[in-house]
């Protein structure tokens, strides 16, 4: 199981590194930052799910985290 988690995280790190570099080359730094945060949260959640850890409902924490980010992006 540890090998699966390490493989999953390595795959996400490589893929996000490539995607963020391509976004930064197109001068999309805000999008790259949002993408990095989302991938970071997803990698943590995915690793816990692969390890079969019981995760409580994640609606409220995600709402608290992403609602201000969404409002900030919509104001621009």
Secondary structure, DSSP 8 states (H G I E B T S, - for coil): -HHHHHHHHHHHHHHHHHHHHHHHHTT-HHHHHHHHHHHHHHHHHHHHHHTT------HHHHHHHHHHHHHHHHH-
